[in-house]
């Protein structure tokens, strides 16, 4: 008597694990990548961050050396960035106005900028300029 053993069905290709993508590092030097980014969003100077801005930024950090956002939570964190409360793209007339500036730490400033982009502020990075 011949026993009939069912042979296991061959697994479907879609059920097999797939090979994860391999990271391909960016081509070019840091300077080349920065130049490419500047072509996309404009140079720092063309976006309003010129010598006058750099001088005002240093003055603001000296006058207000702690992160504004951290202070709201009762945390003392040294500031290393200066934020335009009203973005330059929306209010270029306030670009060098002291009252439109606040000092911040990089993590808080980056989070704030991400919220502005998500809210669709005109001219913010990642958005189409009008």
Backbone as XML, in Angstrom:
<?xml version="1.0"?>
<chain id="A" units="angstrom">
  <residue number="1" name="UNK">
    <atom name="N" x="0.832" y="-1.156" z="0.000"/>
    <atom name="CA" x="0.000" y="0.000" z="0.000"/>
    <atom name="C" x="0.883" y="1.227" z="0.000"/>
  </residue>
  <residue number="2" name="UNK">
    <atom name="N" x="0.515" y="2.101" z="-0.802"/>
    <atom name="CA" x="1.304" y="3.312" z="-1.005"/>
    <atom name="C" x="0.690" y="4.436" z="-0.183"/>
  </residue>
  <residue number="3" name="UNK">
    <atom name="N" x="1.491" y="4.984" z="0.745"/>
    <atom name="CA" x="0.947" y="6.084" z="1.551"/>
    <atom name="C" x="1.110" y="7.385" z="0.785"/>
  </residue>
  <residue number="4" name="UNK">
    <atom name="N" x="0.118" y="8.154" z="0.854"/>
    <atom name="CA" x="0.192" y="9.437" z="0.140"/>
    <atom name="C" x="0.414" y="10.546" z="1.153"/>
  </residue>
  <residue number="5" name="UNK">
    <atom name="N" x="1.584" y="11.098" z="1.057"/>
    <atom name="CA" x="1.898" y="12.239" z="1.914"/>
    <atom name="C" x="1.754" y="13.489" z="1.074"/>
  </residue>
  <residue number="6" name="UNK">
    <atom name="N" x="1.043" y="14.406" z="1.594"/>
    <atom name="CA" x="0.889" y="15.667" z="0.869"/>
    <atom name="C" x="2.201" y="16.442" z="0.968"/>
  </residue>
  <residue number="7" name="UNK">
    <atom name="N" x="2.675" y="16.893" z="-0.149"/>
    <atom name="CA" x="3.887" y="17.708" z="-0.122"/>
    <atom name="C" x="3.484" y="19.133" z="0.217"/>
  </residue>
  <residue number="8" name="UNK">
    <atom name="N" x="4.271" y="19.775" z="1.047"/>
    <atom name="CA" x="3.889" y="21.141" z="1.418"/>
    <atom name="C" x="3.889" y="22.032" z="0.188"/>
  </residue>
  <residue number="9" name="UNK">
    <atom name="N" x="2.906" y="22.886" z="0.151"/>
    <atom name="CA" x="2.818" y="23.828" z="-0.969"/>
    <atom name="C" x="3.981" y="24.807" z="-0.881"/>
  </residue>
  <residue number="10" name="UNK">
    <atom name="N" x="4.478" y="25.195" z="-2.021"/>
    <atom name="CA" x="5.569" y="26.164" z="-2.046"/>
    <atom name="C" x="5.020" y="27.504" z="-1.558"/>
  </residue>
  <residue number="11" name="UNK">
    <atom name="N" x="5.753" y="28.160" z="-0.639"/>
    <atom name="CA" x="5.232" y="29.428" z="-0.109"/>
    <atom name="C" x="5.117" y="30.478" z="-1.205"/>
  </residue>
  <residue number="12" name="UNK">
    <atom name="N" x="4.119" y="31.287" z="-1.058"/>
    <atom name="CA" x="3.906" y="32.397" z="-1.987"/>
    <atom name="C" x="5.038" y="33.400" z="-1.803"/>
  </residue>
  <residue number="13" name="UNK">
    <atom name="N" x="5.524" y="33.938" z="-2.883"/>
    <atom name="CA" x="6.636" y="34.898" z="-2.798"/>
    <atom name="C" x="6.270" y="36.101" z="-1.913"/>
  </residue>
  <residue number="14" name="UNK">
    <atom name="N" x="5.033" y="36.534" z="-1.940"/>
    <atom name="CA" x="4.642" y="37.707" z="-1.144"/>
    <atom name="C" x="4.669" y="37.406" z="0.350"/>
  </residue>
  <residue number="15" name="UNK">
    <atom name="N" x="4.674" y="36.106" z="0.726"/>
    <atom name="CA" x="4.717" y="35.752" z="2.134"/>
    <atom name="C" x="6.146" y="35.637" z="2.644"/>
  </residue>
  <residue number="16" name="UNK">
    <atom name="N" x="7.095" y="35.565" z="1.751"/>
    <atom name="CA" x="8.482" y="35.457" z="2.161"/>
    <atom name="C" x="8.989" y="36.799" z="2.641"/>
  </residue>
  <residue number="17" name="UNK">
    <atom name="N" x="9.929" y="36.778" z="3.571"/>
    <atom name="CA" x="10.499" y="38.062" z="3.983"/>
    <atom name="C" x="11.184" y="38.724" z="2.794"/>
  </residue>
  <residue number="18" name="UNK">
    <atom name="N" x="11.079" y="40.025" z="2.737"/>
    <atom name="CA" x="11.709" y="40.742" z="1.639"/>
    <atom name="C" x="13.037" y="41.317" z="2.126"/>
  </residue>
  <residue number="19" name="UNK">
    <atom name="N" x="13.882" y="41.611" z="1.198"/>
    <atom name="CA" x="15.174" y="42.174" z="1.532"/>
    <atom name="C" x="14.996" y="43.672" z="1.772"/>
  </residue>
  <residue number="20" name="UNK">
    <atom name="N" x="15.398" y="44.154" z="2.934"/>
    <atom name="CA" x="15.226" y="45.582" z="3.217"/>
    <atom name="C" x="16.113" y="46.418" z="2.306"/>
  </residue>
  <residue number="21" name="UNK">
    <atom name="N" x="15.698" y="47.651" z="2.054"/>
    <atom name="CA" x="16.515" y="48.507" z="1.196"/>
    <atom name="C" x="17.868" y="48.775" z="1.837"/>
  </residue>
  <residue number="22" name="UNK">
    <atom name="N" x="18.860" y="48.949" z="1.024"/>
    <atom name="CA" x="20.206" y="49.242" z="1.492"/>
    <atom name="C" x="20.408" y="50.750" z="1.431"/>
  </residue>
  <residue number="23" name="UNK">
    <atom name="N" x="20.942" y="51.300" z="2.508"/>
    <atom name="CA" x="21.185" y="52.745" z="2.552"/>
    <atom name="C" x="22.263" y="53.119" z="1.548"/>
  </residue>
  <residue number="24" name="UNK">
    <atom name="N" x="21.961" y="54.115" z="0.745"/>
    <atom name="CA" x="22.930" y="54.648" z="-0.208"/>
    <atom name="C" x="23.297" y="56.048" z="0.263"/>
  </residue>
  <residue number="25" name="UNK">
    <atom name="N" x="24.536" y="56.250" z="0.710"/>
    <atom name="CA" x="24.902" y="57.588" z="1.179"/>
    <atom name="C" x="24.792" y="58.620" z="0.066"/>
  </residue>
  <residue number="26" name="UNK">
    <atom name="N" x="24.509" y="59.839" z="0.476"/>
    <atom name="CA" x="24.400" y="60.931" z="-0.493"/>
    <atom name="C" x="25.719" y="61.105" z="-1.222"/>
  </residue>
  <residue number="27" name="UNK">
    <atom name="N" x="25.626" y="61.427" z="-2.469"/>
    <atom name="CA" x="26.820" y="61.649" z="-3.277"/>
    <atom name="C" x="27.255" y="63.090" z="-3.114"/>
  </residue>
  <residue number="28" name="UNK">
    <atom name="N" x="28.534" y="63.288" z="-2.948"/>
    <atom name="CA" x="29.068" y="64.641" z="-2.874"/>
    <atom name="C" x="29.459" y="65.032" z="-1.469"/>
  </residue>
  <residue number="29" name="UNK">
    <atom name="N" x="30.166" y="66.118" z="-1.378"/>
    <atom name="CA" x="30.644" y="66.629" z="-0.102"/>
    <atom name="C" x="29.534" y="67.416" z="0.601"/>
  </residue>
  <residue number="30" name="UNK">
    <atom name="N" x="29.799" y="67.766" z="1.832"/>
    <atom name="CA" x="28.855" y="68.588" z="2.587"/>
    <atom name="C" x="28.636" y="69.915" z="1.861"/>
  </residue>
  <residue number="31" name="UNK">
    <atom name="N" x="29.708" y="70.495" z="1.341"/>
    <atom name="CA" x="29.598" y="71.772" z="0.616"/>
    <atom name="C" x="28.714" y="71.622" z="-0.621"/>
  </residue>
  <residue number="32" name="UNK">
    <atom name="N" x="28.837" y="70.498" z="-1.333"/>
    <atom name="CA" x="28.010" y="70.270" z="-2.519"/>
    <atom name="C" x="26.544" y="70.115" z="-2.133"/>
  </residue>
  <residue number="33" name="UNK">
    <atom name="N" x="26.271" y="69.401" z="-1.048"/>
    <atom name="CA" x="24.878" y="69.226" z="-0.604"/>
    <atom name="C" x="24.294" y="70.553" z="-0.147"/>
  </residue>
  <residue number="34" name="UNK">
    <atom name="N" x="25.114" y="71.371" z="0.551"/>
    <atom name="CA" x="24.633" y="72.681" z="1.003"/>
    <atom name="C" x="24.328" y="73.576" z="-0.197"/>
  </residue>
  <residue number="35" name="UNK">
    <atom name="N" x="25.186" y="73.531" z="-1.219"/>
    <atom name="CA" x="24.955" y="74.333" z="-2.426"/>
    <atom name="C" x="23.671" y="73.896" z="-3.114"/>
  </residue>
  <residue number="36" name="UNK">
    <atom name="N" x="23.414" y="72.582" z="-3.142"/>
    <atom name="CA" x="22.185" y="72.077" z="-3.755"/>
    <atom name="C" x="20.965" y="72.551" z="-2.965"/>
  </residue>
  <residue number="37" name="UNK">
    <atom name="N" x="21.045" y="72.517" z="-1.636"/>
    <atom name="CA" x="19.947" y="72.994" z="-0.799"/>
    <atom name="C" x="19.720" y="74.486" z="-1.016"/>
  </residue>
  <residue number="38" name="UNK">
    <atom name="N" x="20.814" y="75.273" z="-1.106"/>
    <atom name="CA" x="20.680" y="76.710" z="-1.355"/>
    <atom name="C" x="20.002" y="76.987" z="-2.685"/>
  </residue>
  <residue number="39" name="UNK">
    <atom name="N" x="20.290" y="76.165" z="-3.692"/>
    <atom name="CA" x="19.610" y="76.344" z="-4.985"/>
    <atom name="C" x="18.118" y="76.105" z="-4.827"/>
  </residue>
  <residue number="40" name="UNK">
    <atom name="N" x="17.734" y="75.170" z="-3.962"/>
    <atom name="CA" x="16.325" y="74.835" z="-3.770"/>
    <atom name="C" x="15.598" y="75.911" z="-2.972"/>
  </residue>
  <residue number="41" name="UNK">
    <atom name="N" x="16.195" y="76.350" z="-1.856"/>
    <atom name="CA" x="15.489" y="77.303" z="-0.991"/>
    <atom name="C" x="16.097" y="78.695" z="-0.966"/>
  </residue>
  <residue number="42" name="UNK">
    <atom name="N" x="17.185" y="78.908" z="-1.683"/>
    <atom name="CA" x="17.846" y="80.203" z="-1.695"/>
    <atom name="C" x="18.921" y="80.261" z="-0.628"/>
  </residue>
  <residue number="43" name="UNK">
    <atom name="N" x="19.906" y="81.080" z="-0.838"/>
    <atom name="CA" x="20.998" y="81.207" z="0.131"/>
    <atom name="C" x="20.482" y="81.862" z="1.411"/>
  </residue>
  <residue number="44" name="UNK">
    <atom name="N" x="21.267" y="81.746" z="2.460"/>
    <atom name="CA" x="20.890" y="82.359" z="3.733"/>
    <atom name="C" x="20.690" y="83.866" z="3.554"/>
  </residue>
  <residue number="45" name="UNK">
    <atom name="N" x="21.597" y="84.504" z="2.835"/>
    <atom name="CA" x="21.481" y="85.956" z="2.624"/>
    <atom name="C" x="20.212" y="86.305" z="1.852"/>
  </residue>
  <residue number="46" name="UNK">
    <atom name="N" x="19.866" y="85.496" z="0.850"/>
    <atom name="CA" x="18.663" y="85.797" z="0.056"/>
    <atom name="C" x="17.386" y="85.572" z="0.856"/>
  </residue>
  <residue number="47" name="UNK">
    <atom name="N" x="17.478" y="84.784" z="1.949"/>
    <atom name="CA" x="16.321" y="84.541" z="2.813"/>
    <atom name="C" x="16.257" y="85.518" z="3.976"/>
  </residue>
  <residue number="48" name="UNK">
    <atom name="N" x="17.167" y="86.510" z="3.995"/>
    <atom name="CA" x="17.109" y="87.539" z="5.029"/>
    <atom name="C" x="18.123" y="87.386" z="6.141"/>
  </residue>
  <residue number="49" name="UNK">
    <atom name="N" x="19.018" y="86.425" z="6.041"/>
    <atom name="CA" x="20.002" y="86.185" z="7.099"/>
    <atom name="C" x="21.364" y="86.725" z="6.667"/>
  </residue>
  <residue number="50" name="UNK">
    <atom name="N" x="21.469" y="88.050" z="6.621"/>
    <atom name="CA" x="22.670" y="88.734" z="6.161"/>
    <atom name="C" x="23.489" y="89.219" z="7.362"/>
  </residue>
  <residue number="51" name="UNK">
    <atom name="N" x="24.465" y="90.099" z="7.107"/>
    <atom name="CA" x="25.334" y="90.597" z="8.176"/>
    <atom name="C" x="24.535" y="91.331" z="9.260"/>
  </residue>
  <residue number="52" name="UNK">
    <atom name="N" x="23.542" y="92.102" z="8.859"/>
    <atom name="CA" x="22.716" y="92.822" z="9.836"/>
    <atom name="C" x="21.989" y="91.828" z="10.743"/>
  </residue>
  <residue number="53" name="UNK">
    <atom name="N" x="21.492" y="90.743" z="10.161"/>
    <atom name="CA" x="20.818" y="89.702" z="10.949"/>
    <atom name="C" x="21.793" y="89.035" z="11.907"/>
  </residue>
  <residue number="54" name="UNK">
    <atom name="N" x="22.975" y="88.688" z="11.413"/>
    <atom name="CA" x="23.946" y="87.996" z="12.269"/>
    <atom name="C" x="24.326" y="88.852" z="13.475"/>
  </residue>
  <residue number="55" name="UNK">
    <atom name="N" x="24.470" y="90.149" z="13.268"/>
    <atom name="CA" x="24.792" y="91.064" z="14.375"/>
    <atom name="C" x="23.639" y="91.136" z="15.379"/>
  </residue>
  <residue number="56" name="UNK">
    <atom name="N" x="22.416" y="91.277" z="14.871"/>
    <atom name="CA" x="21.240" y="91.332" z="15.740"/>
    <atom name="C" x="21.063" y="90.021" z="16.499"/>
  </residue>
  <residue number="57" name="UNK">
    <atom name="N" x="21.285" y="88.895" z="15.824"/>
    <atom name="CA" x="21.166" y="87.566" z="16.439"/>
    <atom name="C" x="22.109" y="87.448" z="17.629"/>
  </residue>
  <residue number="58" name="UNK">
    <atom name="N" x="23.377" y="87.838" z="17.448"/>
    <atom name="CA" x="24.343" y="87.770" z="18.552"/>
    <atom name="C" x="23.919" y="88.662" z="19.715"/>
  </residue>
  <residue number="59" name="UNK">
    <atom name="N" x="23.393" y="89.852" z="19.412"/>
    <atom name="CA" x="22.914" y="90.762" z="20.465"/>
    <atom name="C" x="21.749" y="90.140" z="21.227"/>
  </residue>
  <residue number="60" name="UNK">
    <atom name="N" x="20.836" y="89.500" z="20.506"/>
    <atom name="CA" x="19.665" y="88.870" z="21.149"/>
    <atom name="C" x="20.108" y="87.723" z="22.055"/>
  </residue>
  <residue number="61" name="UNK">
    <atom name="N" x="21.030" y="86.893" z="21.572"/>
    <atom name="CA" x="21.508" y="85.775" z="22.394"/>
    <atom name="C" x="22.241" y="86.274" z="23.643"/>
  </residue>
  <residue number="62" name="UNK">
    <atom name="N" x="22.936" y="87.405" z="23.513"/>
    <atom name="CA" x="23.631" y="87.971" z="24.670"/>
    <atom name="C" x="22.627" y="88.529" z="25.679"/>
  </residue>
  <residue number="63" name="UNK">
    <atom name="N" x="21.597" y="89.212" z="25.181"/>
    <atom name="CA" x="20.588" y="89.816" z="26.057"/>
    <atom name="C" x="19.657" y="88.766" z="26.667"/>
  </residue>
  <residue number="64" name="UNK">
    <atom name="N" x="19.304" y="87.744" z="25.889"/>
    <atom name="CA" x="18.389" y="86.681" z="26.336"/>
    <atom name="C" x="19.070" y="85.332" z="26.113"/>
  </residue>
  <residue number="65" name="UNK">
    <atom name="N" x="19.956" y="84.924" z="27.041"/>
    <atom name="CA" x="20.768" y="83.727" z="26.818"/>
    <atom name="C" x="20.069" y="82.391" z="27.085"/>
  </residue>
  <residue number="66" name="UNK">
    <atom name="N" x="18.807" y="82.433" z="27.528"/>
    <atom name="CA" x="18.088" y="81.191" z="27.830"/>
    <atom name="C" x="16.970" y="80.943" z="26.832"/>
  </residue>
  <residue number="67" name="UNK">
    <atom name="N" x="16.663" y="79.672" z="26.606"/>
    <atom name="CA" x="15.611" y="79.272" z="25.668"/>
    <atom name="C" x="14.245" y="79.728" z="26.172"/>
  </residue>
  <residue number="68" name="UNK">
    <atom name="N" x="13.536" y="80.473" z="25.329"/>
    <atom name="CA" x="12.205" y="80.981" z="25.671"/>
    <atom name="C" x="11.228" y="79.831" z="25.942"/>
  </residue>
  <residue number="69" name="UNK">
    <atom name="N" x="11.231" y="78.798" z="25.086"/>
    <atom name="CA" x="10.295" y="77.688" z="25.235"/>
    <atom name="C" x="10.569" y="76.902" z="26.504"/>
  </residue>
  <residue number="70" name="UNK">
    <atom name="N" x="11.843" y="76.642" z="26.800"/>
    <atom name="CA" x="12.189" y="75.915" z="28.028"/>
    <atom name="C" x="11.789" y="76.718" z="29.264"/>
  </residue>
  <residue number="71" name="UNK">
    <atom name="N" x="11.998" y="78.037" z="29.213"/>
    <atom name="CA" x="11.610" y="78.885" z="30.347"/>
    <atom name="C" x="10.118" y="78.773" z="30.639"/>
  </residue>
  <residue number="72" name="UNK">
    <atom name="N" x="9.297" y="78.615" z="29.583"/>
    <atom name="CA" x="7.847" y="78.469" z="29.777"/>
    <atom name="C" x="7.527" y="77.218" z="30.593"/>
  </residue>
  <residue number="73" name="UNK">
    <atom name="N" x="8.443" y="76.234" z="30.580"/>
    <atom name="CA" x="8.270" y="74.981" z="31.327"/>
    <atom name="C" x="9.067" y="74.984" z="32.627"/>
  </residue>
  <residue number="74" name="UNK">
    <atom name="N" x="9.718" y="76.106" z="32.932"/>
    <atom name="CA" x="10.502" y="76.204" z="34.155"/>
    <atom name="C" x="11.873" y="75.549" z="34.063"/>
  </residue>
  <residue number="75" name="UNK">
    <atom name="N" x="12.362" y="75.348" z="32.846"/>
    <atom name="CA" x="13.654" y="74.692" z="32.628"/>
    <atom name="C" x="14.646" y="75.740" z="32.124"/>
  </residue>
  <residue number="76" name="UNK">
    <atom name="N" x="15.843" y="75.734" z="32.682"/>
    <atom name="CA" x="16.878" y="76.671" z="32.263"/>
    <atom name="C" x="17.802" y="75.983" z="31.263"/>
  </residue>
  <residue number="77" name="UNK">
    <atom name="N" x="17.714" y="76.402" z="29.994"/>
    <atom name="CA" x="18.513" y="75.825" z="28.915"/>
    <atom name="C" x="19.172" y="76.954" z="28.133"/>
  </residue>
  <residue number="78" name="UNK">
    <atom name="N" x="20.486" y="76.860" z="27.906"/>
    <atom name="CA" x="21.139" y="77.901" z="27.106"/>
    <atom name="C" x="20.554" y="77.970" z="25.696"/>
  </residue>
  <residue number="79" name="UNK">
    <atom name="N" x="20.365" y="79.175" z="25.217"/>
    <atom name="CA" x="19.857" y="79.389" z="23.858"/>
    <atom name="C" x="21.026" y="79.423" z="22.882"/>
  </residue>
  <residue number="80" name="UNK">
    <atom name="N" x="20.792" y="78.890" z="21.685"/>
    <atom name="CA" x="21.812" y="78.951" z="20.633"/>
    <atom name="C" x="21.198" y="79.290" z="19.280"/>
  </residue>
  <residue number="81" name="UNK">
    <atom name="N" x="19.900" y="79.574" z="19.257"/>
    <atom name="CA" x="19.223" y="80.003" z="18.030"/>
    <atom name="C" x="18.336" y="81.197" z="18.362"/>
  </residue>
  <residue number="82" name="UNK">
    <atom name="N" x="17.978" y="81.942" z="17.325"/>
    <atom name="CA" x="17.039" y="83.060" z="17.495"/>
    <atom name="C" x="15.925" y="82.858" z="16.478"/>
  </residue>
  <residue number="83" name="UNK">
    <atom name="N" x="14.701" y="82.901" z="16.974"/>
    <atom name="CA" x="13.517" y="82.651" z="16.161"/>
    <atom name="C" x="12.811" y="83.959" z="15.832"/>
  </residue>
  <residue number="84" name="UNK">
    <atom name="N" x="12.303" y="84.043" z="14.605"/>
    <atom name="CA" x="11.398" y="85.132" z="14.234"/>
    <atom name="C" x="9.990" y="84.693" z="14.620"/>
  </residue>
  <residue number="85" name="UNK">
    <atom name="N" x="9.358" y="85.392" z="15.535"/>
    <atom name="CA" x="8.010" y="85.041" z="15.976"/>
    <atom name="C" x="7.063" y="85.055" z="14.778"/>
  </residue>
  <residue number="86" name="UNK">
    <atom name="N" x="7.099" y="86.133" z="14.015"/>
    <atom name="CA" x="6.392" y="86.185" z="12.738"/>
    <atom name="C" x="7.443" y="85.852" z="11.676"/>
  </residue>
  <residue number="87" name="UNK">
    <atom name="N" x="7.300" y="84.737" z="10.952"/>
    <atom name="CA" x="8.323" y="84.337" z="9.984"/>
    <atom name="C" x="8.610" y="85.434" z="8.953"/>
  </residue>
  <residue number="88" name="UNK">
    <atom name="N" x="9.872" y="85.491" z="8.534"/>
    <atom name="CA" x="10.292" y="86.490" z="7.548"/>
    <atom name="C" x="9.431" y="86.400" z="6.293"/>
  </residue>
  <residue number="89" name="UNK">
    <atom name="N" x="9.086" y="85.189" z="5.879"/>
    <atom name="CA" x="8.287" y="85.010" z="4.662"/>
    <atom name="C" x="6.916" y="85.673" z="4.784"/>
  </residue>
  <residue number="90" name="UNK">
    <atom name="N" x="6.388" y="85.728" z="6.007"/>
    <atom name="CA" x="5.069" y="86.340" z="6.206"/>
    <atom name="C" x="5.161" y="87.823" z="6.544"/>
  </residue>
  <residue number="91" name="UNK">
    <atom name="N" x="6.207" y="88.226" z="7.254"/>
    <atom name="CA" x="6.367" y="89.630" z="7.668"/>
    <atom name="C" x="7.816" y="90.072" z="7.488"/>
  </residue>
  <residue number="92" name="UNK">
    <atom name="N" x="8.244" y="90.267" z="6.237"/>
    <atom name="CA" x="9.633" y="90.680" z="6.010"/>
    <atom name="C" x="9.970" y="92.019" z="6.673"/>
  </residue>
  <residue number="93" name="UNK">
    <atom name="N" x="8.957" y="92.848" z="6.909"/>
    <atom name="CA" x="9.185" y="94.137" z="7.561"/>
    <atom name="C" x="9.620" y="93.980" z="9.016"/>
  </residue>
  <residue number="94" name="UNK">
    <atom name="N" x="9.390" y="92.819" z="9.614"/>
    <atom name="CA" x="9.761" y="92.570" z="11.016"/>
    <atom name="C" x="11.061" y="91.776" z="11.144"/>
  </residue>
  <residue number="95" name="UNK">
    <atom name="N" x="11.769" y="91.619" z="10.050"/>
    <atom name="CA" x="12.982" y="90.792" z="10.028"/>
    <atom name="C" x="14.007" y="91.224" z="11.069"/>
  </residue>
  <residue number="96" name="UNK">
    <atom name="N" x="14.217" y="92.506" z="11.247"/>
    <atom name="CA" x="15.225" y="93.009" z="12.183"/>
    <atom name="C" x="14.604" y="93.744" z="13.366"/>
  </residue>
  <residue number="97" name="UNK">
    <atom name="N" x="13.368" y="93.424" z="13.712"/>
    <atom name="CA" x="12.665" y="94.056" z="14.831"/>
    <atom name="C" x="12.854" y="93.195" z="16.079"/>
  </residue>
  <residue number="98" name="UNK">
    <atom name="N" x="13.467" y="93.780" z="17.099"/>
    <atom name="CA" x="13.808" y="93.076" z="18.337"/>
    <atom name="C" x="12.587" y="92.377" z="18.944"/>
  </residue>
  <residue number="99" name="UNK">
    <atom name="N" x="11.450" y="93.049" z="18.959"/>
    <atom name="CA" x="10.241" y="92.489" z="19.582"/>
    <atom name="C" x="9.710" y="91.266" z="18.828"/>
  </residue>
  <residue number="100" name="UNK">
    <atom name="N" x="10.187" y="91.025" z="17.617"/>
    <atom name="CA" x="9.750" y="89.868" z="16.838"/>
    <atom name="C" x="10.713" y="88.691" z="16.988"/>
  </residue>
  <residue number="101" name="UNK">
    <atom name="N" x="11.627" y="88.773" z="17.939"/>
    <atom name="CA" x="12.636" y="87.731" z="18.112"/>
    <atom name="C" x="12.507" y="87.060" z="19.466"/>
  </residue>
  <residue number="102" name="UNK">
    <atom name="N" x="12.875" y="85.783" z="19.509"/>
    <atom name="CA" x="12.992" y="85.086" z="20.790"/>
    <atom name="C" x="14.146" y="84.092" z="20.688"/>
  </residue>
  <residue number="103" name="UNK">
    <atom name="N" x="14.888" y="83.995" z="21.771"/>
    <atom name="CA" x="16.015" y="83.067" z="21.844"/>
    <atom name="C" x="15.495" y="81.671" z="22.143"/>
  </residue>
  <residue number="104" name="UNK">
    <atom name="N" x="16.189" y="80.671" z="21.624"/>
    <atom name="CA" x="15.772" y="79.291" z="21.875"/>
    <atom name="C" x="16.911" y="78.310" z="21.726"/>
  </residue>
  <residue number="105" name="UNK">
    <atom name="N" x="16.702" y="77.117" z="22.258"/>
    <atom name="CA" x="17.655" y="76.029" z="22.039"/>
    <atom name="C" x="17.269" y="75.347" z="20.722"/>
  </residue>
  <residue number="106" name="UNK">
    <atom name="N" x="18.198" y="74.640" z="20.124"/>
    <atom name="CA" x="17.942" y="74.035" z="18.821"/>
    <atom name="C" x="16.771" y="73.046" z="18.855"/>
  </residue>
  <residue number="107" name="UNK">
    <atom name="N" x="16.685" y="72.132" z="19.839"/>
    <atom name="CA" x="15.544" y="71.203" z="19.835"/>
    <atom name="C" x="14.185" y="71.913" z="19.878"/>
  </residue>
  <residue number="108" name="UNK">
    <atom name="N" x="14.070" y="72.943" z="20.710"/>
    <atom name="CA" x="12.795" y="73.672" z="20.785"/>
    <atom name="C" x="12.530" y="74.437" z="19.493"/>
  </residue>
  <residue number="109" name="UNK">
    <atom name="N" x="13.555" y="75.077" z="18.943"/>
    <atom name="CA" x="13.376" y="75.832" z="17.705"/>
    <atom name="C" x="12.995" y="74.898" z="16.556"/>
  </residue>
  <residue number="110" name="UNK">
    <atom name="N" x="13.652" y="73.744" z="16.463"/>
    <atom name="CA" x="13.328" y="72.782" z="15.403"/>
    <atom name="C" x="11.890" y="72.279" z="15.536"/>
  </residue>
  <residue number="111" name="UNK">
    <atom name="N" x="11.461" y="72.002" z="16.766"/>
    <atom name="CA" x="10.085" y="71.542" z="16.986"/>
    <atom name="C" x="9.084" y="72.634" z="16.604"/>
  </residue>
  <residue number="112" name="UNK">
    <atom name="N" x="9.394" y="73.875" z="16.961"/>
    <atom name="CA" x="8.520" y="75.002" z="16.619"/>
    <atom name="C" x="8.418" y="75.156" z="15.099"/>
  </residue>
  <residue number="113" name="UNK">
    <atom name="N" x="9.563" y="75.074" z="14.419"/>
    <atom name="CA" x="9.576" y="75.197" z="12.960"/>
    <atom name="C" x="8.767" y="74.073" z="12.318"/>
  </residue>
  <residue number="114" name="UNK">
    <atom name="N" x="8.898" y="72.861" z="12.846"/>
    <atom name="CA" x="8.125" y="71.724" z="12.309"/>
    <atom name="C" x="6.627" y="71.967" z="12.479"/>
  </residue>
  <residue number="115" name="UNK">
    <atom name="N" x="6.232" y="72.544" z="13.619"/>
    <atom name="CA" x="4.806" y="72.856" z="13.825"/>
    <atom name="C" x="4.337" y="73.917" z="12.837"/>
  </residue>
  <residue number="116" name="UNK">
    <atom name="N" x="5.186" y="74.912" z="12.563"/>
    <atom name="CA" x="4.815" y="75.954" z="11.598"/>
    <atom name="C" x="4.632" y="75.351" z="10.208"/>
  </residue>
  <residue number="117" name="UNK">
    <atom name="N" x="5.534" y="74.465" z="9.814"/>
    <atom name="CA" x="5.423" y="73.825" z="8.506"/>
    <atom name="C" x="4.136" y="73.007" z="8.441"/>
  </residue>
  <residue number="118" name="UNK">
    <atom name="N" x="3.856" y="72.246" z="9.493"/>
    <atom name="CA" x="2.647" y="71.419" z="9.523"/>
    <atom name="C" x="1.388" y="72.276" z="9.449"/>
  </residue>
  <residue number="119" name="UNK">
    <atom name="N" x="1.462" y="73.475" z="10.022"/>
    <atom name="CA" x="0.309" y="74.382" z="10.005"/>
    <atom name="C" x="0.170" y="75.101" z="8.667"/>
  </residue>
  <residue number="120" name="UNK">
    <atom name="N" x="1.172" y="74.940" z="7.795"/>
    <atom name="CA" x="1.081" y="75.511" z="6.459"/>
    <atom name="C" x="1.471" y="76.964" z="6.343"/>
  </residue>
  <residue number="121" name="UNK">
    <atom name="N" x="2.332" y="77.432" z="7.250"/>
    <atom name="CA" x="2.784" y="78.820" z="7.122"/>
    <atom name="C" x="3.453" y="79.026" z="5.776"/>
  </residue>
  <residue number="122" name="UNK">
    <atom name="N" x="3.044" y="80.070" z="5.084"/>
    <atom name="CA" x="3.571" y="80.393" z="3.763"/>
    <atom name="C" x="5.069" y="80.652" z="3.852"/>
  </residue>
  <residue number="123" name="UNK">
    <atom name="N" x="5.810" y="80.045" z="2.916"/>
    <atom name="CA" x="7.227" y="80.311" z="2.816"/>
    <atom name="C" x="8.119" y="79.511" z="3.751"/>
  </residue>
  <residue number="124" name="UNK">
    <atom name="N" x="7.524" y="78.713" z="4.629"/>
    <atom name="CA" x="8.358" y="77.920" z="5.519"/>
    <atom name="C" x="9.009" y="76.794" z="4.718"/>
  </residue>
  <residue number="125" name="UNK">
    <atom name="N" x="10.150" y="76.310" z="5.205"/>
    <atom name="CA" x="10.856" y="75.226" z="4.522"/>
    <atom name="C" x="9.911" y="74.078" z="4.268"/>
  </residue>
  <residue number="126" name="UNK">
    <atom name="N" x="10.057" y="73.462" z="3.099"/>
    <atom name="CA" x="9.235" y="72.321" z="2.757"/>
    <atom name="C" x="7.915" y="72.715" z="2.111"/>
  </residue>
  <residue number="127" name="UNK">
    <atom name="N" x="7.625" y="73.990" z="2.083"/>
    <atom name="CA" x="6.378" y="74.461" z="1.494"/>
    <atom name="C" x="6.682" y="75.151" z="0.174"/>
  </residue>
  <residue number="128" name="UNK">
    <atom name="N" x="5.704" y="75.242" z="-0.682"/>
    <atom name="CA" x="5.879" y="75.941" z="-1.952"/>
    <atom name="C" x="5.746" y="77.428" z="-1.696"/>
  </residue>
  <residue number="129" name="UNK">
    <atom name="N" x="6.715" y="78.166" z="-2.169"/>
    <atom name="CA" x="6.670" y="79.626" z="-1.981"/>
    <atom name="C" x="5.713" y="80.252" z="-2.971"/>
  </residue>
  <residue number="130" name="UNK">
    <atom name="N" x="5.043" y="81.299" z="-2.511"/>
    <atom name="CA" x="4.134" y="82.014" z="-3.427"/>
    <atom name="C" x="4.740" y="83.320" z="-3.846"/>
  </residue>
</chain>
